[in-house]
Each structure stands twice: as C-alpha cells, then as structure tokens.
Amino acid sequence: MLRFEHVSKVYNGETKAVNDLSLRFKEGEFICFIGPSGCGKTTTMKMINRLIEPSSGNIYINGENIADKDPVELRREIGYVIQQIGLFPHMTIQENIGIVLKLLKWPEEKRKARAMELIRLVDMTPDYLDRYPHELSGGQQQRIGVLRALAADQPLILMDEPFGALDPITRESLQEEFKILQKKLGKTIVFVTHDMDEALKLADRIVILRDGELVQCDTPDEILRNPANDFVEEFIGQDRLVQAKPEIQTVEQIMNPDPITTTKDKTLVQAIRHMKQTKVDTLLVVNEEQVLEGFIDVAVIDQKRKKTTLVAEAFETEMFTVTEGTFIRDAIRQILKKGKKYIPVIDKEKRLIGIITMASIVDMVYDSIWSEEDL
C-alpha cells in the first residue's frame, strides 16, 4: 500500500530532517510515527502528500510513484486531518464534510447523502449537519475533521497529532472511537503523535525516529518486549506496564464474560434487589440487543430515588469502556490511572461482552508470580 525507498529530506544543503528512510506498509495498517521534537516524523508524513517534497528517494502508493502524479490530484486522493482541525467557520457541518467532494464535482444530493452516512459513524445525529463549527464542542469538531478526511473514501488517511489539543477525557474517548472506526472501514492510517501511550493504544506498527533516522519499526508488543536500543527503552519509559504473561495479551482472556446487567424498563427497587442478590454495587444497563447504554450504582440510586422510580430516568451514560482486542496493558493502565474498579468490554457494535475488574487483574498478577506449587 505505502512504500518508502531511501527517502531523504535535506534543508539548506546540509541539514538532514529525514535521512535514507526505507519502509513498507500493508493496506489497512494503522501506523504511528513517533519520536522527540525535531525527529522528522511530521516531515515524513507531509512528504506522502507532497506538502513537502523529498530531496531524494521515492514514495509509492499502491505501486505508483507519487512524484509522477499532480500534487493537487494526489492530495485529493489522500485524507488529511490536522490538530487545528481547520473547519471553515462560515460553512455548515455538511458543507465542511463535503468540501473535497465538491472539488471532485460530486452532485449536491450525493454530497448530502454521504455526509448523512458519515455522521452516523461517530454517533452524531443528522441535525448536526445544519449547524456551524462554533456550535460544536472541541471533540465534536475533531470528529467532523476526521469525517471530512473520510468523505471521498480515500484508502489512505494522514493524521498529524489530531487529538493533541483536546482534554484527556475527550482525547481517550476519540481514540477508542477512531480505532473502532478504522477497523470497521479498513483504512490505512499514518498517524503522527508525540504520546507513546497513544501510539501503543492505536498502532498496528510504531515507527520510532530520532534525528531523522529510523530507530525501530515494529508492533507495539515487539517494541515493548524487545526495544532496539537504550534510546527506545528510555523513550518508552520504565513505568509502562507490559503484561506479565506473554501468552495473555488481550482483555477477552481475563474478562468475566457474565457481567451483572439490568435494563431501562426496570424500577429502582428491582435494581436494588438485583444488586443485593448478586452482591454487587453496580449494574451495567443494556438494551435488548445487549448494547451497553450506561450504568447505575448505589450512589446514583441514593441520589435520584426521590425524583424517579425507573432505571431509565436515573442511570448514567458516561463511562469508560474498552473494545475486544484491547491489550491488557492498556486496560491495566486505565484502571490504575483513573482509579476504576472495573471496565466493561464491548464489541465493535458496542454490545457488552464482558467486564474486567481489579480482582481479575490481581489474579493474573498472582498467577504470573506464584504457581500452584508455590502456594
């Protein structure tokens, strides 16, 4: 899908921003470029759509040398998302999403239909299409920036620190959403970040650069287990958790597949009885298709029981989740960082498939330290 052959970028005849870079990526891969400031990661990405021209070497997309293409046409064939989003304030959300489609001379009705189709992918309702950027939150604007890059169905999307300006909660939520979206759509993503946690969470492969040189290109697990040198080890940081057992990698392997649930049509009295019977203080709220909609706990019931008698009017919708396939190290990091007692596990359709608790993680750690013979 994407290939670099001995690509270099030299400024002023001597300053090498990128030096002799050779890489090869498959279709559908999520690739993160990372490294210290000035390492060449953004320069490398901008050479892909020729916002910066290489000094030497060649870049190929689907076997075609990008140097042989008209730069404007090339950029229309590649999605591009930047940190500053760059939505046009005088245009509606629909017009912003369809700007590239308009340049490609899509008819207005077809542009509108595409915008309608896309906005549903990020759980925003069609009425947002008639709003203007200033009427949206920062996270919503960033979602629209991503949708604009997806509008023309380009197979390759470039993203330059797209979530860097967002608050931590919104950022983590968008990371989760975008990883699900990328898997669903099968796009090839080149993603520039300075955040190693973000790279470990999102990437299929991480490209670590230093002073314009390639240091290591590998899967997150391989980089964590076998850093190429002391620089990579230091850049990763000793405090990042790696799963104790190599054979245990994803959340499905340690989750409880039978979380305690309730539905919105139940009364608070029924919810309390269910908690008492199952000896839990929290129930996950699902619909008839097992789609996770939120949670209700003892504190929420105590706070709202004088105002309502139904779960539907009392449950909370904001909660942190992980999707199937998430690495255990990421779930552990979130439990520790956020002080969570549990994290629900959902599939690509947001159906509840399990729950990770602190107890299940402790069991995994104990098992990795002491075998049955030691106890």
N, C-alpha and C positions, 0 to 999 in steps of 0.2 A: 504493500500500500504506500509506504513512505520510506524513502531511502536517501541517506546522505553518503556521498563518496568524496572523501578528502576535502571537505568544505572548510574554508578559512575566511575570516574577515579581518582585514588589516586597515587601520586608520593612520593617516599621515605617513604612510610608507614604512612604519616600523611598529606601531602599537597593535598587537595581535589580540583582538577581542575574542576571536574563536580560532583555534589552531588545529587544522587537519582532522576534522571530525568525520568519522565514518560510523553510521548507524543504520539499522534496518528494522522496520516495524511492520507488523501484520495488520490486516484490516480488523477493525473492531477493538483494537487495543486502547487502553487508557494509559497515556504516557505522561509522567510528571518530570519536568526539568527543574532541578533544584541545585542550590549552591550559594555561597556567600555573595554579597553585593559585588557587582562587577565581574562575576564569573563567566558571563556570556550567555546566560540562559534566555534572556529576552531577545538579545541579538539573534540567537539561533532560531527562535520561534519566528521572528519577523522576516528572516530570510526565506521561510517557507512560502509566504505570500508576497515576497519581494517588496515589502515595505523597506527592507534593507537588502541591497544587492550583494551577493557573495563576492569576495575578491578572487577566489579560486575554488575549484571543485564543482560538483554538480549535485542537485537535489532532484529526485524523481518522485512523482505521484502517479501511482498505477502504471509505472513503467515509462511515463512521459517526462522528459526533461523540462522543468518549469521555465528554463531560460528560453525555450522555443515558443512559449506562449505569450500573448499580450498580457501585460501586468494587470490591466483593469479587468479583463475577462477572467484571469486567474483568480483575482480576489473575489469575484462574484461566485466562483465555484467553491470557495472555502468560507466556512462560517468563522466569525471573529467576535470574541467577547472580551471587553477590557474592564479594568477595575472601576473606572469612572462611568461605566455603563454607556453614556453617550446617547441617551434618548433625546429626541427632538421635542423641546417643550411645547411648541406650537402645534404639534401633531397629536392626534388621538392615539391610544394604545394600539388600536387596529392599524392605523397608518404607520406607526413605528414598526410593528411586526412585519408589515408588508412592504417596507421600503425597498428591499432588494428585489422582491417580486415585481414591484413596479418598474424598476430598472430593467428587469428581464422581460417586461411587457406582458405580464400576466393580466388578463381582464379583471376588472374590479370585483366582479362577483366571485371569481375564483380566488382572489386575494382574501376576500372576506371569509369565504368558506375555510380557507387554510388557517386564518387567524382563529376562527371559531374552534377548529380541530385542535390547534396547538394549545390554546389557553386552558383547555380541559386537562392537558397532560400535567399541569402544575397545580391542579386543584383550585383554579380560579374560575369564577363563573363568567358567562358571556357578557354580562352587563359591564364588566371592566373594560371591554373593548371601546366603549364610547367615552371613557374617562381620559384625562390628561395626566402626564407623568407626575405633576405636583400633587395629584390626588392620591397617589400610591405611597406606601411605606418604602423604605430602602430595600427591604427584602423582596417586596413585590416588583419594584423597578428592576432589580437584578434578575428576577425570573423572566421579565419581559425581554431583557437584554439577551438572555440565553435563548428564548423563543425566536427572537429575530435572527439569531445565528442558525437556527434550525429550519427557518421558514422555507428556504429553497431546497430543502432536503439534501444539503451538501453532505458527502460522505466523511469529510474531514473538517473538524472544528478546532480552532485555535483559541485558547483562553489564557489571558495574561492577568494573573492574580485576581480573578473575577470576584472573589469573596473577601478580599483583604480589607475593604473599608467597612465591613459590616460588624455589628456587635457579635460577641461569641455565640450567643444562643441562636440568633438568626443564621449565622455562618454554619454552625453544625447542622441545623435543620436543612439548609440548602445543599450542603454536602451530601447528606443522606438522600434527599430528593433527586439530586443530579446523578448520583451513582446508579440509582434505580432506573432513571430515565435513559442513561447511557446504555445500560444492559438491555433495556427494552427495545431501543432503537438501533443498537449495533453500530453506533458512530465510532470513528477513530478520533480520539481526543488528544491534542497536545496541550498540556496544562502547565503553566509556569507558576511556581509558588516559592516562597521562602520558608514555609512552615513544614517541617518534617512530619509532624503529626498528620497534617492534611495529605501529604504525599503518601504516607503509609496507609492511610484510610482509603484513598481513592484509586491509587495506581495499580495497573497490572504490571507495569515496569517503571522503575525510577532511574532517571539519568542524572548522575551527580557530576557537576562540573566545578572546576577550580582554575582560575586564571586562564579561562578559555580552553582548557584541556579536559578531555573526558577522563574521569577518575574511575567510575564504575557505572555499569548499566545492567540492572538485574531486577528480579522480582522483589517486592518488599521483604518477604521471608528470607530470601537468599542474602540480601543486604544486611538484615538483622543478625543472621547466623554466621555469615562469612564476609564481614566488611573487608574491602580490598586492602586497606592500609590504616595507619593511625589517624589520618585526616578524616576518613569516613567514620571511624569509630568515635572520634571526638565530635564530629558533626551530628551523628545520630544522637549521642548523649547516653551516658550510662544509666540514667534514670528511666529510660523507656523499657517497658515490660515486654518480655518475649515469653510465649507460652513455655511452660516447664517441660511438657512432653511433646517431642516433635510429632508424634502421631496424632495428637489432639490439636486441631487447628481452628475449626470454626465453631460458632455458637451452637449449632444444632447438636454437636457432640456432648455438650454439657447441660443443655437446657432441659427443663421439665416440660414434657410435651402436653401436660394436662393442667394448665393454669386454671385457677378458680375464676369463673366469669358470672356475669349477670346480663340482663337485657333491660332496655329503657322502659319497658312496659311494667316492670316490677315496682312494688311500693318500697318505701324506705324500711318499713317494718320487715318485709320479706328479705330485703338485702341484709338487715342486721341479723335475722335468724340464720341466713345462709352463712354469714361470717362466723357466727357462733358455732354452727355445726361443723364447719371446715377448719375452724381455729385459725382464721386469718383476719387481718385488719383492713384489707383492701380487696376490692373486686374489680376486675377488668370488664368494661362494658363493651359488648359486641352486638352486632345485628344478626339477622337470620342467616346471613352468608358468612358469619364468623369474622367480618371486617371489624377491626379494632376501632372503637369510636372514642374511648376515653377511660376514665376510672372513677371509682367512688370509694372513699375510705371513711373510717370512723370520724375523723376530724371534719370532713366535708358534711357528713350526715348531721353531726352535732351542730354545725354552723347553720345549716339550712332546713332542719326538720320543722322549725316553727313556721317557715314560709311555704313549704310544699310537702306533699306526701309521696311524690313519684321520683324514681331514679332519673327519669327523662329531664326533670327540671332541676336536678341537683348535681349531676355528675360533671366532672371536669374533663375538658377536651385536650388541654395542653399537657403533653407528656413525651418523654424521650423514649424512642424505640430503636432497635437495630433490625436490619433485614437478614434473612437467611444468607449464609455465605460470609457474614462478617467475621473477621478474625477475632479470636478470643481476646487477644491483647488489646484490641480496640474497646471491647465491651468492659474489660477489667479497668482500663484507663478511665472510661466514663463513670463507672461505678465509684471509683476512688475520687476522681476529680469533682464529681457532682454530689457525692455523698448519698448515692442512691442505694436503696435496699434491694431493688430489683429492676430489671429491664425487660419489657416484653419483646418477643421476637416475632416479626411479621414476614410474610412472603411478598412477592412483587405486586400482588393485588391488595396489599395491606390487610390480608387475613391473618388473624392471630394463630400462630403455630406452636408457641411455647413461651417460656419465661426463664430468665437467668436470675438467680438470687445470689446474694453474698454467700449463702451456705453452700451452694453448688460450686462456687469458685474456691471456697476454703477446702471443700472435699478434694477438688482436683489438685490443689497445692499439697495437701497432706499425702495424697496418693503418690505424688511425684517425689516426695521426700522420704516417706517410710513405706516400705512394702508390708504385706500382711505378716511376713516372717519377723519383721522388726517389732511388731506390736504384741 
